[in-house]
Amino acid sequence: MEGDTADNATLLPATVGEKLRAAREAQKLELSEIASRTRIPQRHLEAIEQGNFASLPSVTYAMGFARSYARAVGADEVALATQLRGELGDRPERPAPPPAYDFDERSRTPPTGIVALGVVLALLVTIGAAVWYGTDWFRGGAPATEAAPIENVTATEPGNTAAPAPVTGGQVTLVATDTVWLRINDANGKRLFEKEMAAGERYDVPADADRPRVRTGRPDRIQVLLNGSQIAPLGTGVQTVETEVSAAALQARGQPAAPATPPAAGNATATP
């Protein structure tokens, strides 16, 4: 008789837990598979099958877990929920415990030391950018010095000589576009100037000098100004030149005389 009662309990499950277990076993499913489908901890599913609802967080949780279990095995969740409500009866509702998490909420907040280090690094980057773009300390630059505006004037290319200044006489200035040696004497041999000039250096030829002559081996590195206007250079290559640099001579060199037009044959007339 006792054995028949056990067999009948297995064949005809009476409780909600037994019905859910029978439905799972009929589908040859492991309890771990139901836990994976429903995302309910396996220990809670075992408690439902065993009717051990006291180990569940609360009556509400028991009802919700049982309905999810029923849906996972294709059972009638409404009928099972009604039956479970009767099985639970007047069981007092316990306040649900706070949900358990596998991680520490405090781990979301970075440590104070890391925050302080980040602030210091941000300040250093800001200061470094201000120093880099606002000064030339790290770029090897020297303090800006005033330079003559003619330093950026390039030597005139051959065939592209500048137009001569439309004046006669005036101030002649020689400007070095690169390191160059030159010497200037007047017509009597008196030395007016002799030096190796650095780029940007200039020399004003005395306006009252008697036919001053310049001698240099790099005329292409000398820029010639007449009353502040650039005129044709003394030469265009590495060659020693010696030429007069008075205002009159430079003006004459820059304005060649126009060739005379020969008279037409047979129509020449005597000029009185």
C-alpha positions in Angstrom: 0.0 0.0 0.0 2.8 2.3 0.9 4.6 1.6 -2.4 1.4 2.2 -4.4 1.0 5.6 -2.7 4.6 6.6 -3.8 4.0 5.4 -7.4 0.7 7.3 -7.6 2.5 10.5 -6.4 5.0 10.1 -9.2 2.4 9.3 -11.8 -0.1 11.8 -10.7 1.8 14.8 -9.3 -0.2 16.8 -6.8 1.8 19.8 -5.9 3.0 22.6 -8.2 6.6 21.6 -7.7 5.9 18.0 -8.7 3.9 19.1 -11.8 6.8 21.4 -12.9 9.4 18.7 -12.3 7.2 16.1 -14.2 6.9 18.6 -17.2 10.6 19.2 -17.2 11.5 15.5 -17.1 8.9 14.7 -19.8 10.9 17.1 -22.1 14.2 15.5 -20.9 15.5 18.9 -19.7 18.0 19.4 -16.9 17.3 21.8 -14.2 20.3 23.8 -15.2 18.7 24.4 -18.7 15.6 25.8 -17.0 17.8 28.1 -15.0 19.5 29.3 -18.1 16.2 29.9 -19.9 14.5 31.7 -17.0 17.7 33.3 -15.5 16.5 32.1 -12.1 19.1 30.7 -9.8 19.1 26.9 -9.8 18.7 26.7 -6.0 15.4 28.5 -6.2 14.1 26.2 -8.9 15.1 23.2 -6.7 13.2 24.8 -3.8 10.1 25.2 -6.0 10.2 21.5 -7.1 10.6 20.4 -3.5 7.9 22.7 -2.2 10.4 24.5 0.0 9.0 28.0 -0.4 10.4 29.2 2.9 13.8 29.4 1.3 12.6 31.8 -1.4 12.9 35.5 -0.8 9.2 36.1 -0.6 5.8 34.9 -1.7 5.9 37.3 -4.6 9.2 35.8 -5.7 7.7 32.3 -5.4 4.8 33.2 -7.6 6.9 34.9 -10.2 9.5 32.1 -10.3 6.8 29.4 -10.6 5.1 31.2 -13.5 8.5 31.6 -15.3 9.3 27.9 -14.7 5.8 27.0 -16.2 6.4 29.0 -19.3 9.8 27.4 -19.8 8.4 23.9 -19.8 5.1 24.7 -21.7 2.8 24.2 -18.7 -0.4 26.2 -17.9 1.1 29.0 -15.8 -2.3 30.5 -14.9 -3.6 27.2 -13.4 -0.3 26.5 -11.7 -0.2 30.0 -10.2 -3.8 29.6 -8.9 -2.8 26.3 -7.3 0.4 27.7 -5.8 -1.6 30.5 -4.3 -3.7 27.9 -2.5 -0.7 26.0 -1.4 0.9 29.1 0.1 -2.3 30.0 1.9 -1.9 32.7 4.5 1.9 32.5 4.5 3.0 36.0 5.7 4.7 38.1 3.1 8.3 38.8 4.0 9.9 41.9 2.7 12.0 41.1 -0.3 15.8 41.2 0.4 17.8 43.7 -1.6 19.0 42.1 -4.9 22.4 40.5 -4.7 25.0 41.6 -7.3 28.2 39.9 -8.2 30.1 43.1 -8.2 30.8 45.9 -5.7 28.9 49.1 -6.6 31.8 51.1 -5.1 34.1 49.7 -7.8 32.3 52.1 -10.3 33.8 55.1 -8.5 37.5 55.5 -9.3 39.9 55.9 -6.3 40.6 59.4 -5.0 44.2 59.1 -5.9 43.5 58.3 -9.5 41.2 61.3 -9.8 43.8 63.6 -8.3 46.5 62.3 -10.6 44.2 62.9 -13.6 43.6 66.5 -12.5 47.3 67.1 -12.1 48.1 65.6 -15.6 45.4 67.8 -17.2 46.9 70.9 -15.6 50.4 69.9 -16.8 49.2 69.4 -20.3 47.4 72.8 -20.3 50.5 74.6 -19.0 52.7 72.8 -21.5 50.5 73.8 -24.4 50.5 77.4 -23.2 54.3 77.5 -22.9 54.8 75.7 -26.3 52.5 78.0 -28.3 53.0 81.1 -26.3 56.8 81.1 -26.1 59.8 79.8 -28.0 61.6 78.2 -25.0 61.4 74.6 -26.4 61.7 75.4 -30.1 65.3 76.7 -30.1 64.2 80.2 -31.0 66.2 83.3 -30.1 64.6 86.6 -29.1 63.3 88.4 -32.2 65.6 91.2 -33.2 64.9 94.1 -35.5 66.2 93.4 -39.0 66.4 95.7 -41.9 63.4 95.2 -44.2 65.7 94.4 -47.1 66.9 91.1 -45.5 64.1 89.2 -47.2 64.8 90.6 -50.6 66.3 88.0 -52.8 69.0 88.5 -55.4 67.8 89.4 -58.8 67.7 86.5 -61.3 69.7 86.9 -64.5 67.6 88.5 -67.2 65.1 89.9 -64.6 67.1 93.0 -63.6 65.1 95.6 -61.8 64.3 98.8 -63.5 66.8 101.6 -62.7 65.8 104.3 -60.4 64.7 107.4 -62.3 67.1 109.7 -60.6 70.6 111.0 -61.1 72.9 111.0 -58.0 71.8 110.1 -54.5 72.6 107.6 -51.8 74.1 104.3 -52.7 73.7 101.4 -50.2 75.3 98.0 -50.4 73.5 95.2 -48.4 74.9 91.7 -47.8 72.4 89.0 -48.5 74.9 86.4 -47.2 78.4 86.4 -45.8 80.6 88.3 -48.3 83.9 90.2 -48.3 84.2 93.6 -50.1 86.5 96.5 -50.2 85.7 100.1 -51.4 88.3 102.7 -52.5 87.9 106.1 -54.0 89.6 107.4 -57.2 92.7 108.4 -55.2 93.1 104.9 -53.7 91.9 105.9 -50.3 90.3 102.9 -48.6 86.8 103.8 -47.5 85.6 100.4 -46.4 86.9 96.8 -46.1 85.2 94.0 -44.2 83.6 90.5 -44.3 79.9 91.4 -43.9 77.3 89.2 -42.4 73.9 88.6 -43.9 71.8 91.7 -43.4 74.7 94.1 -42.8 74.7 97.3 -45.0 77.1 100.0 -45.9 76.1 103.5 -47.1 78.7 104.7 -49.7 79.6 108.3 -48.8 77.7 110.6 -51.3 80.7 112.9 -51.5 83.2 110.1 -52.3 85.3 110.6 -55.5 84.2 107.8 -57.9 84.2 105.0 -55.2 85.0 101.5 -56.5 84.0 98.2 -55.0 85.9 94.9 -55.2 84.4 91.6 -54.2 84.5 87.9 -55.2 80.8 87.3 -54.6 78.8 90.1 -56.3 75.7 87.9 -56.3 75.6 88.2 -52.5 75.4 92.0 -52.6 72.2 93.9 -53.0 72.5 97.4 -54.5 70.1 100.2 -53.4 69.9 103.6 -54.9 67.9 106.0 -52.7 66.3 102.9 -51.2 65.2 101.4 -54.5 66.8 98.1 -55.6 68.7 98.2 -58.9 70.7 95.7 -61.0 73.2 93.7 -59.0 77.0 94.0 -59.5 77.2 90.4 -60.8 75.3 87.2 -60.9 77.8 84.5 -60.0 81.1 83.6 -58.3 83.4 86.0 -60.0 85.7 88.8 -58.8 84.4 92.2 -59.9 85.7 95.7 -59.5 83.4 98.5 -60.5 82.4 102.0 -59.7 79.5 102.3 -57.3 78.8 106.0 -57.4 75.2 107.1 -57.9 76.0 108.4 -61.4 77.9 105.3 -62.5 75.2 103.0 -61.3 72.5 105.1 -63.0 74.5 105.0 -66.2 75.0 101.3 -66.0 71.3 100.7 -65.5 70.3 102.8 -68.5 72.1 101.8 -71.7 72.0 104.2 -74.6 69.5 103.5 -77.3 71.1 102.5 -80.6 71.0 105.1 -83.3 68.5 104.5 -86.2 70.4 104.5 -89.6 68.9 106.7 -92.3 67.0 105.0 -95.1 69.1 104.5 -98.3 68.5 107.1 -101.0 66.5 109.3 -98.7 69.4 110.7 -96.6 69.3 114.4 -96.2 72.2 116.6 -94.9 71.8 118.0 -91.5 72.6 121.6 -91.3 
